[in-house]
């Protein structure tokens, strides 16, 4: 049986955030949007106490490398659309199990 785990690490800088509440609203909205439209799990893994910076990781499991990459590509496009210039960087990784 073939199984792959794919991760998408999103580094986010919300320059317009004036408080943690502002940043958390943007991050929560992004996570809810991506979860609703894609077969992925998400977690904020760094920057929880930073007013403007955050790292959100999306994870998916698929039966092929291509399937995992397609799911993450789709989520990345959605993140670019939602965040625009606030998306500082994105990094993909796909590992076989």
PEDAMO-V176457 format. One record per residue. N is the residue number from 1. SS is DSSP state (@ for helix, = for strand, . for the rest). BURIAL is # if it has 24 or more other C-alpha atoms within 12 Angstrom, else .. D_CENTER is the distance of its C-alpha to the mean C-alpha in whole Angstrom. Layout:
N:SS:BURIAL:D_CENTER, N:SS:BURIAL:D_CENTER
//
This chain:
1:.:.:27, 2:.:.:24, 3:.:.:21, 4:=:.:18, 5:=:#:14, 6:=:#:12, 7:=:#:9, 8:=:#:6, 9:=:#:6, 10:=:#:5, 11:=:#:8, 12:=:#:9, 13:=:#:13, 14:.:#:14, 15:.:.:18, 16:.:.:19, 17:.:.:19, 18:.:.:22, 19:.:.:21, 20:@:.:19, 21:@:.:19, 22:@:.:18, 23:@:#:15, 24:@:#:14, 25:@:.:15, 26:@:#:12, 27:@:#:9, 28:@:.:11, 29:@:.:12, 30:@:#:8, 31:@:#:7, 32:@:.:11, 33:@:.:10, 34:@:#:8, 35:@:#:10, 36:@:.:13, 37:@:.:12, 38:.:#:11, 39:.:#:12, 40:.:#:9, 41:=:#:9, 42:=:#:6, 43:=:#:8, 44:=:#:8, 45:=:.:10, 46:=:.:12, 47:.:.:14, 48:.:.:15, 49:.:.:18, 50:.:.:17, 51:.:#:18, 52:.:#:16, 53:=:#:13, 54:=:#:10, 55:=:#:8, 56:=:#:5, 57:=:#:5, 58:=:#:4, 59:=:#:8, 60:=:#:11, 61:=:#:15, 62:=:#:17, 63:.:.:21, 64:.:.:20, 65:@:#:18, 66:@:.:18, 67:@:.:17, 68:@:#:14, 69:@:#:13, 70:@:#:14, 71:@:#:11, 72:@:#:9, 73:@:#:11, 74:@:.:11, 75:@:#:7, 76:@:#:7, 77:@:.:10, 78:@:#:9, 79:@:#:7, 80:@:.:10, 81:@:.:12, 82:@:.:11, 83:@:#:11, 84:@:.:13, 85:@:.:15, 86:@:#:13, 87:=:#:10, 88:=:.:12, 89:=:.:10, 90:=:#:8, 91:=:.:10, 92:=:#:10, 93:=:#:12, 94:=:#:14, 95:=:.:17, 96:=:.:20, 97:.:.:21
//
